């Protein structure tokens, strides 16, 4: 088959690119799965590589010899919980909207949102790419010129938290993800990482099961 869009079965078909035969190599099921919790610092890109030469999250886990990748993304100026793995199947499920995986953020915003603002976040806000799912929103405290709120969202749109807060009239000044699917930072310092426990991995897998 040479037509564009043709499908091949890698288990049965001989696949070649520019005359070079591609082999399956090691069975992916036999490769040990790795699950990492990283406290992503500000100024670090949530990608495997960056054409502009900026530091990436992979630079922070260089001691891990296997190829891994981040589960979703955190903005350049955001920090906090970021999972990395080589389990593509689980990673795709964790970022798929159908599973509604909870992501909790500590957010510093301009001024002080009132109860009406918080109610809008809880109900769902109309953005340019559609209405958001209802979020869990809690006002934490106010300072002289800004405030802190806690926001839990169940979808992974680009810059979602920032856009939601801006839609109610409050710019995001600082953003930290404190939990992803119930996985918390704990005592991890920015730039540090640890392996997930078996119980944590099992919890992630249970969250991505359709009952």
MARBA-3410 file (N, C-alpha, C, O; in Angstrom, 1 decimal):
211
0.8,-1.2,0.0,0.0,0.0,0.0,0.9,1.2,0.0,1.8,1.4,0.8 ~ 0.6,2.1,-0.9,1.4,3.4,-1.0,0.5,4.6,-1.0,1.0,5.7,-1.0 ~ -0.8,4.4,-0.9,-1.7,5.6,-0.9,-1.7,6.3,0.5,-1.5,5.6,1.5 ~ -1.8,7.6,0.4,-1.8,8.4,1.7,-3.1,8.0,2.5,-4.2,8.0,2.0 ~ -2.9,7.8,3.8,-4.0,7.4,4.6,-4.2,5.9,4.8,-5.1,5.5,5.5
-3.4,5.1,4.0,-3.6,3.7,4.1,-3.2,3.2,5.5,-2.3,3.7,6.1 ~ -3.9,2.2,6.0,-3.6,1.7,7.3,-2.9,0.3,7.2,-3.1,-0.4,6.3 ~ -2.0,0.1,8.2,-1.3,-1.1,8.2,-1.3,-1.8,9.6,-1.4,-1.1,10.6 ~ -1.2,-3.1,9.6,-1.2,-3.8,10.8,0.3,-4.1,11.1,0.9,-5.0,10.4 ~ 0.9,-3.5,12.1,2.3,-3.7,12.4,2.7,-5.2,12.8,3.8,-5.6,12.7
1.6,-5.9,13.2,1.9,-7.3,13.5,2.0,-8.2,12.3,2.6,-9.3,12.4 ~ 1.4,-7.8,11.2,1.3,-8.6,10.0,2.0,-8.1,8.8,2.7,-8.8,8.0 ~ 1.9,-6.7,8.6,2.4,-6.1,7.4,3.9,-5.7,7.5,4.4,-5.5,8.6 ~ 4.5,-5.7,6.3,5.9,-5.2,6.2,5.9,-3.7,5.9,5.3,-3.3,4.9 ~ 6.4,-2.9,6.8,6.3,-1.5,6.7,7.7,-0.9,6.4,8.7,-1.2,7.0
7.7,0.0,5.3,9.0,0.6,4.9,8.8,2.0,4.6,7.8,2.4,4.1 ~ 9.8,2.8,4.9,9.8,4.3,4.6,11.0,4.6,3.8,12.2,4.3,4.3 ~ 10.9,5.1,2.6,12.0,5.3,1.7,12.9,4.1,1.6,14.1,4.2,1.5 ~ 12.2,3.0,1.5,12.9,1.7,1.3,13.5,1.1,2.5,14.0,-0.1,2.5 ~ 13.4,1.8,3.6,13.9,1.2,4.9,12.8,0.6,5.7,11.8,1.2,6.0
13.0,-0.7,6.0,12.0,-1.5,6.7,12.0,-1.1,8.2,13.1,-1.0,8.8 ~ 10.8,-0.8,8.7,10.7,-0.5,10.1,10.3,-1.7,10.9,9.3,-2.4,10.6 ~ 11.0,-2.0,12.0,10.7,-3.1,12.8,10.0,-2.7,14.1,10.2,-1.5,14.5 ~ 9.3,-3.6,14.7,8.6,-3.2,16.0,9.6,-3.1,17.1,9.3,-2.3,18.0 ~ 10.6,-3.9,17.1,11.5,-3.8,18.2,10.9,-4.5,19.5,10.2,-5.4,19.3
11.3,-4.0,20.6,10.8,-4.6,21.9,9.3,-4.4,22.1,8.8,-3.3,21.8 ~ 8.7,-5.4,22.5,7.2,-5.3,22.8,7.0,-4.2,23.8,7.6,-4.3,24.9 ~ 6.1,-3.2,23.5,5.9,-2.1,24.4,5.4,-2.6,25.8,5.5,-1.9,26.8 ~ 4.7,-3.7,25.8,4.1,-4.2,27.0,5.2,-4.7,28.0,4.9,-4.8,29.2 ~ 6.4,-5.0,27.4,7.4,-5.6,28.3,8.3,-4.4,28.8,9.2,-4.7,29.7
8.1,-3.2,28.3,8.9,-2.1,28.9,8.3,-1.6,30.2,7.1,-1.4,30.3 ~ 9.1,-1.6,31.2,8.6,-1.1,32.6,8.0,0.3,32.5,8.6,1.2,31.9 ~ 6.8,0.4,33.1,6.1,1.7,33.1,6.7,2.5,34.2,6.9,2.1,35.3 ~ 6.8,3.8,33.9,7.3,4.7,34.9,6.3,5.8,35.1,5.7,6.4,34.2 ~ 6.1,6.2,36.4,5.1,7.2,36.7,5.8,8.2,37.7,6.2,7.8,38.8
5.9,9.4,37.3,6.6,10.4,38.1,5.8,11.6,38.5,5.0,12.1,37.7 ~ 5.9,12.1,39.7,5.3,13.4,40.1,6.5,14.4,40.2,7.4,14.2,40.9 ~ 6.3,15.5,39.5,7.3,16.6,39.4,6.6,17.8,39.9,5.5,18.1,39.6 ~ 7.4,18.6,40.8,6.9,19.9,41.1,7.5,20.9,40.1,8.7,21.3,40.3 ~ 6.8,21.2,39.1,7.3,22.0,38.0,7.5,23.4,38.5,6.6,24.1,39.0
8.7,24.0,38.3,9.0,25.4,38.6,8.6,26.3,37.5,8.3,25.9,36.4 ~ 8.5,27.6,37.8,8.2,28.6,36.8,9.3,28.6,35.8,10.5,28.3,36.2 ~ 9.1,29.1,34.6,10.1,29.2,33.6,10.5,28.0,32.9,11.5,27.9,32.2 ~ 9.8,26.9,33.2,10.2,25.6,32.6,9.0,25.1,31.7,7.9,25.2,32.0 ~ 9.4,24.7,30.5,8.4,24.3,29.5,7.9,22.9,29.7,8.7,22.0,29.9
6.6,22.7,29.6,6.0,21.4,29.8,6.0,20.5,28.5,5.0,20.1,28.1 ~ 7.2,20.4,27.9,7.3,19.6,26.7,8.6,18.8,26.8,9.4,19.0,27.7 ~ 8.8,17.9,25.9,10.0,17.0,25.8,11.2,17.8,25.3,12.3,17.6,25.8 ~ 10.9,18.7,24.4,12.0,19.6,23.9,11.5,20.9,23.5,10.3,21.1,23.4 ~ 12.4,21.9,23.3,11.9,23.2,22.9,12.8,23.8,21.9,14.1,23.9,22.1
12.3,24.2,20.7,13.1,24.7,19.6,13.9,26.0,20.0,14.8,26.4,19.3 ~ 13.4,26.7,21.0,14.0,28.0,21.4,15.1,27.7,22.4,15.7,28.7,22.9 ~ 15.3,26.5,22.8,16.4,26.2,23.8,16.0,26.5,25.2,16.9,26.5,26.0 ~ 14.8,26.7,25.5,14.4,27.0,26.9,14.4,25.7,27.7,14.2,24.6,27.1 ~ 14.6,25.7,29.0,14.6,24.5,29.8,13.2,23.8,29.8,12.2,24.5,29.8
13.2,22.5,29.8,12.0,21.7,29.7,11.9,20.9,31.0,12.9,20.7,31.7 ~ 10.8,20.3,31.2,10.6,19.4,32.4,11.4,18.2,32.3,11.8,17.6,33.3 ~ 11.8,17.8,31.1,12.6,16.6,30.9,14.0,16.9,31.4,14.7,16.0,31.9 ~ 14.5,18.1,31.3,15.8,18.5,31.8,15.9,18.2,33.3,17.0,18.0,33.9 ~ 14.7,18.3,34.0,14.7,18.1,35.5,14.7,16.7,35.9,15.0,16.4,37.1
14.5,15.8,35.0,14.5,14.3,35.3,15.5,13.6,34.4,15.2,12.4,34.0 ~ 16.6,14.2,34.2,17.7,13.6,33.3,18.2,12.2,33.8,18.6,11.4,33.0 ~ 18.1,12.0,35.1,18.6,10.7,35.7,17.7,9.5,35.3,18.1,8.4,35.4 ~ 16.5,9.8,34.8,15.6,8.8,34.3,16.0,8.5,32.9,16.0,9.3,32.0 ~ 16.5,7.2,32.6,17.0,6.9,31.3,16.0,6.6,30.3,16.2,6.7,29.1
14.8,6.1,30.7,13.8,5.8,29.7,13.1,7.1,29.2,13.1,8.1,29.9 ~ 12.6,7.0,28.0,11.9,8.1,27.4,10.5,8.3,28.1,9.7,7.4,28.1 ~ 10.3,9.5,28.6,9.1,9.8,29.3,8.6,11.2,28.7,9.3,11.9,28.1 ~ 7.3,11.5,29.1,6.7,12.7,28.6,5.7,13.2,29.6,5.2,12.4,30.4 ~ 5.4,14.5,29.6,4.5,15.1,30.5,3.0,14.7,30.2,2.7,14.6,29.0
2.2,14.5,31.2,0.8,14.3,31.1,0.1,15.6,31.1,-0.1,16.2,32.1 ~ -0.2,16.1,29.9,-0.8,17.5,29.8,0.3,18.5,30.0,1.5,18.2,29.8 ~ -0.1,19.7,30.3,0.8,20.8,30.4,0.5,21.8,31.5,-0.7,21.9,31.9 ~ 1.5,22.5,31.9,1.3,23.7,32.8,2.0,24.8,32.0,3.0,24.7,31.4 ~ 1.4,26.0,32.2,1.9,27.2,31.5,3.3,27.5,32.0,3.8,27.1,33.0
4.1,28.2,31.1,5.5,28.6,31.4,5.6,29.2,32.8,6.5,29.0,33.6 ~ 4.6,30.1,33.1,4.7,30.9,34.4,3.9,30.2,35.5,3.8,30.8,36.6 ~ 3.4,29.0,35.3,2.7,28.3,36.3,3.7,27.2,37.0,4.7,26.9,36.4 ~ 3.3,26.8,38.1,4.1,25.8,38.8,3.2,24.7,39.5,2.0,24.9,39.5 ~ 3.9,23.7,40.0,3.1,22.7,40.7,3.1,21.3,40.1,4.0,20.9,39.4
2.0,20.6,40.5,1.9,19.2,40.1,1.9,18.9,38.6,1.1,19.5,37.9 ~ 2.9,18.1,38.2,2.9,17.7,36.8,3.3,16.2,36.8,4.4,15.9,37.3 ~ 2.5,15.3,36.2,2.9,13.9,36.1,3.7,13.7,34.8,3.4,14.3,33.7 ~ 4.6,12.8,34.8,5.4,12.3,33.6,5.4,10.8,33.6,5.4,10.2,34.7 ~ 5.3,10.3,32.4,5.2,8.8,32.3,5.6,8.4,30.9,5.9,9.2,30.0
5.8,7.0,30.7,5.9,6.5,29.4,4.7,5.6,29.1,4.8,4.8,28.1 ~ 3.7,5.7,29.9,2.5,4.9,29.7,1.5,5.8,28.9,0.7,6.6,29.4 ~ 1.6,5.7,27.6,0.8,6.5,26.7,-0.7,6.3,26.8,-1.4,7.2,26.7 ~ -1.1,5.1,27.0,-2.5,4.8,27.2,-3.1,5.5,28.4,-4.2,6.1,28.3 ~ -2.5,5.4,29.5,-3.0,6.0,30.7,-2.9,7.6,30.6,-3.9,8.3,30.9
-1.8,8.1,30.0,-1.7,9.5,29.8,-2.8,10.1,29.0,-3.3,11.1,29.3 ~ -3.1,9.4,27.9,-4.2,9.9,27.0,-5.5,9.9,27.7,-6.3,10.8,27.5 ~ -5.8,8.9,28.6,-7.0,8.9,29.3,-7.1,10.0,30.3,-8.1,10.6,30.5 ~ -6.0,10.3,31.0,-6.0,11.3,32.0,-6.2,12.7,31.5,-6.7,13.6,32.2 ~ -5.9,12.9,30.2,-6.1,14.3,29.6,-7.4,14.3,28.8,-7.8,15.3,28.2
-8.1,13.1,28.6,-9.3,13.1,27.8,-10.4,13.7,28.6,-10.7,13.3,29.7 ~ -11.2,14.6,27.9,-12.3,15.2,28.7,-13.4,14.3,29.2,-14.1,14.6,30.1 ~ -13.6,13.1,28.6,-14.6,12.2,29.0,-14.5,11.7,30.5,-15.4,11.4,31.1 ~ -13.2,11.7,31.0,-13.0,11.2,32.3,-13.1,12.3,33.4,-13.1,11.9,34.6 ~ -13.1,13.5,33.0,-13.3,14.6,33.9,-12.3,14.5,35.1,-12.8,14.6,36.3
-11.0,14.4,34.9,-10.0,14.3,35.9,-9.9,15.6,36.7,-9.7,16.6,36.0 ~ -10.0,15.6,38.0,-9.9,16.9,38.7,-8.5,17.4,38.8,-7.5,16.7,39.1 ~ -8.4,18.7,38.6,-7.1,19.4,38.8,-7.4,20.6,39.7,-8.1,21.5,39.3 ~ -6.7,20.7,40.8,-6.9,21.7,41.8,-5.7,22.7,41.7,-4.6,22.4,41.6 ~ -6.1,24.0,41.8,-5.2,25.1,41.7,-5.3,26.1,42.8,-6.4,26.4,43.3
-4.2,26.6,43.3,-4.2,27.8,44.2,-3.9,29.0,43.3,-2.8,29.0,42.6 ~ -4.8,29.9,43.3,-4.7,31.0,42.3,-4.7,32.4,43.0,-5.5,32.7,43.8 ~ -3.7,33.2,42.7,-3.6,34.6,43.1,-4.2,35.5,42.0,-3.7,35.5,40.9 ~ -5.2,36.2,42.4,-5.9,37.0,41.4,-5.9,38.5,41.8,-5.8,38.8,43.0 ~ -6.1,39.4,40.8,-6.2,40.8,41.1,-7.5,41.1,41.8,-8.5,40.5,41.5
-7.5,42.1,42.7,-8.7,42.5,43.4,-9.3,41.4,44.2,-8.6,40.4,44.6 ~ -10.6,41.5,44.5,-11.2,40.5,45.3,-12.5,40.0,44.7,-13.5,40.8,44.7 ~ -12.6,38.8,44.2,-13.8,38.2,43.7,-14.9,38.2,44.7,-14.6,37.8,45.9 ~ -16.1,38.6,44.4,-17.2,38.5,45.4,-17.9,37.2,45.2,-17.6,36.4,44.3 ~ -19.0,37.0,45.9,-19.7,35.7,45.9,-20.3,35.5,44.5,-20.5,34.3,44.1
-20.8,36.5,43.9,-21.4,36.4,42.5,-20.3,35.9,41.5,-20.6,35.0,40.7 ~ -19.1,36.4,41.7,-18.0,35.9,40.8,-17.7,34.4,41.1,-17.6,33.6,40.1 ~ -17.7,34.0,42.3,-17.4,32.6,42.7,-18.5,31.7,42.2,-18.3,30.6,41.8 ~ -19.7,32.2,42.3,-20.9,31.4,41.8,-20.8,31.2,40.3,-21.2,30.1,39.8 ~ -20.3,32.2,39.6,-20.2,32.0,38.1,-19.2,30.9,37.8,-19.4,30.1,36.9
-18.1,30.8,38.6,-17.1,29.8,38.4,-17.7,28.4,38.7,-17.4,27.4,37.9 ~ -18.5,28.4,39.7,-19.1,27.1,40.1,-20.2,26.6,39.1,-20.4,25.4,38.9 ~ -20.8,27.6,38.4,-21.9,27.2,37.5,-21.3,26.9,36.1,-21.9,26.1,35.4 ~ -20.2,27.5,35.7,-19.7,27.4,34.4,-19.7,28.7,33.7,-20.7,29.4,33.7 ~ -18.6,29.0,33.0,-18.5,30.3,32.3,-18.4,30.1,30.8,-17.7,29.2,30.3
-19.0,31.0,30.1,-19.0,31.0,28.6,-17.7,31.6,28.2,-17.4,32.8,28.4 ~ -16.8,30.8,27.5,-15.6,31.3,26.9,-15.7,31.2,25.4,-16.7,30.7,24.8 ~ -14.7,31.7,24.7,-14.8,31.7,23.2,-14.8,30.3,22.6,-15.3,30.1,21.5 ~ -14.4,29.3,23.3,-14.4,27.9,22.8,-15.5,27.1,23.6,-15.4,25.9,23.6 ~ -16.5,27.8,24.1,-17.6,27.1,24.7,-17.7,27.2,26.2,-16.7,27.8,26.9
-18.8,26.8,26.8,-19.0,26.9,28.2,-18.1,25.9,29.0,-18.0,24.8,28.6 ~ -17.6,26.4,30.1,-16.8,25.5,30.9,-17.6,24.6,31.8,-18.8,24.9,32.0 ~ -17.1,23.4,32.2,-17.8,22.6,33.1,-17.8,23.3,34.5,-17.0,24.1,34.8 ~ -18.8,23.0,35.3,-18.9,23.6,36.6,-17.6,23.3,37.4,-17.1,22.1,37.4 ~ -17.1,24.3,38.1,-15.8,24.1,38.8,-16.1,24.2,40.3,-17.2,24.7,40.7
-15.2,23.7,41.1,-15.3,24.0,42.6,-14.4,25.2,42.9,-13.2,25.2,42.5 ~ -15.0,26.2,43.5,-14.4,27.5,43.7,-14.5,27.9,45.2,-15.6,27.8,45.7 ~ -13.4,28.2,45.8,-13.4,28.6,47.2,-12.5,29.8,47.4,-11.4,29.8,47.0 ~ -13.1,30.9,48.0,-12.3,32.1,48.4,-11.5,31.8,49.6,-12.0,31.3,50.6 ~ -10.2,32.1,49.5,-9.3,31.7,50.6,-9.0,33.0,51.5,-9.3,33.0,52.7
-8.4,34.0,50.9,-8.1,35.2,51.7,-7.9,36.4,50.7,-7.5,36.2,49.6 ~ -8.0,37.6,51.3,-7.7,38.8,50.5,-6.5,39.5,51.2,-6.3,39.5,52.4 ~ -5.7,40.1,50.3,-4.6,41.0,50.8,-5.0,42.4,50.5,-6.1,42.7,50.1 ~ -4.0,43.3,50.5,-4.3,44.7,50.3,-4.8,45.0,48.9,-5.7,45.8,48.6 ~ -4.2,44.3,47.9,-4.5,44.6,46.5,-5.0,43.4,45.7,-5.3,43.6,44.5
-4.9,42.2,46.3,-5.4,41.0,45.5,-5.9,40.0,46.4,-6.1,40.2,47.6 ~ -6.2,38.8,45.9,-6.8,37.7,46.7,-6.3,36.3,46.2,-5.7,36.2,45.2 ~ -6.5,35.4,47.1,-6.2,34.0,46.8,-7.5,33.2,46.7,-8.3,33.3,47.6 ~ -7.7,32.4,45.7,-8.8,31.5,45.6,-8.3,30.1,45.3,-7.2,29.9,44.8 ~ -9.1,29.1,45.6,-8.8,27.7,45.2,-9.8,27.3,44.2,-11.0,27.4,44.3
-9.3,26.7,43.1,-10.2,26.4,42.0,-9.9,25.0,41.5,-8.7,24.6,41.2 ~ -10.9,24.1,41.4,-10.8,22.8,40.9,-11.6,22.7,39.6,-12.8,22.9,39.6 ~ -10.9,22.3,38.5,-11.5,22.2,37.2,-11.5,20.7,36.8,-10.7,19.9,37.3 ~ -12.4,20.4,35.8,-12.5,19.0,35.4,-12.3,18.8,33.9,-12.8,17.9,33.3 ~ -11.6,19.8,33.3,-11.2,19.7,31.9,-9.8,20.3,31.7,-9.3,20.9,32.6
-9.3,20.1,30.5,-7.9,20.5,30.3,-7.6,21.5,29.2,-6.6,21.4,28.5 ~ -8.5,22.4,29.0,-8.4,23.4,27.9,-7.1,24.3,28.1,-6.7,24.5,29.2 ~ -6.6,24.8,27.0,-5.5,25.7,27.0,-5.8,26.9,27.9,-6.7,27.6,27.7 ~ -4.9,27.2,28.9,-5.0,28.4,29.7,-6.3,28.5,30.4,-6.8,29.6,30.5 ~ -7.0,27.4,30.7,-8.4,27.4,31.2,-8.6,28.3,32.4,-9.4,29.2,32.5
-7.7,28.1,33.5,-7.9,28.8,34.7,-7.7,30.3,34.5,-8.5,31.1,35.0 ~ -6.7,30.7,33.7,-6.5,32.1,33.5,-7.7,32.7,32.8,-8.1,33.9,33.1 ~ -8.2,32.0,31.8,-9.3,32.6,31.0,-10.6,32.6,31.8,-11.4,33.6,31.7 ~ -10.8,31.7,32.7,-12.0,31.7,33.6,-12.0,32.9,34.5,-13.0,33.6,34.7 ~ -10.8,33.1,35.1,-10.7,34.2,36.1,-10.8,35.6,35.4,-11.4,36.5,35.9
-10.2,35.6,34.2,-10.3,36.9,33.4,-11.7,37.2,33.0,-12.1,38.3,32.9 ~ -12.5,36.1,32.8,-13.9,36.3,32.3,-14.7,36.9,33.4,-15.8,37.5,33.2 ~ -14.3,36.7,34.7,-15.1,37.3,35.8,-14.4,38.6,36.3,-14.8,39.2,37.3 ~ -13.4,39.1,35.5,-12.8,40.4,35.8,-11.6,40.4,36.7,-11.3,41.4,37.3 ~ -10.9,39.2,36.8,-9.8,39.2,37.7,-8.6,38.4,37.0,-8.7,37.3,36.7
-7.6,39.2,36.8,-6.4,38.6,36.2,-5.6,37.7,37.1,-5.6,37.9,38.3 ~ -5.1,36.6,36.6,-4.3,35.7,37.4,-2.8,36.2,37.5,-2.2,36.5,36.5 ~ -2.4,36.4,38.8,-1.1,36.9,39.1,-0.1,35.7,39.4,1.1,35.9,39.2 ~ -0.6,34.6,39.9,0.2,33.5,40.3,-0.7,32.3,40.2,-1.8,32.3,40.6 ~ -0.1,31.2,39.7,-0.9,29.9,39.5,0.0,28.7,39.9,1.0,28.5,39.4
-0.6,28.0,40.9,0.1,26.8,41.3,-0.9,25.6,41.3,-2.0,25.7,41.9 ~ -0.6,24.5,40.6,-1.4,23.4,40.6,-1.0,22.5,41.8,0.1,22.1,41.9 ~ -1.9,22.3,42.8,-1.6,21.6,44.0,-2.0,20.2,44.0,-1.5,19.4,44.8 ~ -2.9,19.8,43.1,-3.3,18.4,42.9,-3.7,18.1,41.5,-4.2,18.9,40.7 ~ -3.4,16.8,41.1,-3.9,16.3,39.8,-4.4,14.9,40.1,-3.7,14.0,40.5
-5.7,14.8,39.9,-6.3,13.5,40.1,-6.1,13.0,41.5,-6.0,11.8,41.7 ~ -6.1,13.9,42.5,-5.9,13.5,43.9,-4.4,13.3,44.3,-4.1,13.1,45.5 ~ -3.5,13.4,43.3,-2.0,13.4,43.6,-1.6,14.7,44.1,-1.7,15.7,43.3 ~ -1.0,14.8,45.3,-0.6,16.1,45.9,0.9,16.3,45.9,1.7,15.3,45.8 ~ 1.3,17.6,46.0,2.7,17.9,46.0,3.4,17.4,47.2,4.6,16.9,47.1
2.8,17.4,48.3,3.4,17.0,49.6,4.6,18.0,49.9,4.5,19.2,49.8 ~ 5.7,17.4,50.2,6.9,18.2,50.6,7.9,18.5,49.4,9.0,19.0,49.6 ~ 7.5,18.1,48.2,8.3,18.3,47.1,8.6,19.8,46.8,7.7,20.6,46.8 ~ 9.9,20.1,46.7,10.3,21.5,46.4,10.2,21.7,44.8,10.4,20.7,44.1 ~ 10.1,23.0,44.4,10.1,23.2,42.9,11.4,22.6,42.3,12.5,22.8,42.7
11.1,21.8,41.2,12.2,21.2,40.5,12.5,19.8,40.9,13.2,19.0,40.3 ~ 12.0,19.4,42.1,12.2,18.0,42.6,11.1,17.1,42.1,10.0,17.5,41.7 ~ 11.4,15.8,42.1,10.4,14.8,41.7,10.5,13.5,42.5,11.5,13.3,43.2 ~ 9.5,12.7,42.4,9.5,11.3,43.0,8.7,10.4,42.2,7.9,10.8,41.4 ~ 8.9,9.1,42.4,8.1,8.1,41.7,6.7,8.0,42.4,6.7,8.1,43.6
5.7,7.8,41.7,4.4,7.5,42.3,4.4,6.2,43.0,5.1,5.2,42.5 ~ 3.6,6.0,44.0,3.5,4.8,44.7,2.5,3.9,43.9,1.8,4.3,43.0 ~ 2.5,2.6,44.2,1.7,1.7,43.5,0.2,2.0,43.8,-0.6,1.9,42.9 ~ -0.1,2.5,45.0,-1.5,2.9,45.3,-1.9,4.1,44.5,-3.0,4.2,44.0 ~ -1.0,5.0,44.3,-1.3,6.2,43.5,-1.5,5.9,42.0,-2.5,6.4,41.4
-0.7,5.0,41.5,-0.9,4.5,40.1,-2.2,3.8,39.9,-2.9,4.0,38.9 ~ -2.5,3.0,40.9,-3.8,2.2,40.8,-5.0,3.2,40.9,-6.0,3.0,40.2 ~ -4.9,4.2,41.7,-5.9,5.2,41.8,-6.1,5.9,40.5,-7.3,6.2,40.1 ~ -5.0,6.3,39.8,-5.1,6.9,38.5,-5.8,6.0,37.5,-6.7,6.5,36.7 ~ -5.5,4.7,37.5,-6.1,3.8,36.6,-7.6,3.6,36.8,-8.4,3.4,35.9
-7.9,3.6,38.1,-9.3,3.5,38.5,-10.2,4.7,38.0,-11.3,4.5,37.7 ~ -9.6,5.8,38.1,-10.3,7.1,37.6,-10.5,7.1,36.1,-11.4,7.8,35.7 ~ -9.8,6.3,35.4,-10.0,6.2,33.9,-10.7,5.0,33.4,-10.6,4.7,32.3 ~ -11.4,4.4,34.3,-12.3,3.3,34.0,-13.7,3.8,33.8,-14.2,4.5,34.6 ~ -14.3,3.4,32.7,-15.7,3.7,32.4,-16.6,2.6,33.0,-16.5,1.5,32.6
-17.4,3.0,34.0,-18.2,2.0,34.7,-19.5,1.7,33.8,-20.3,0.9,34.2
END
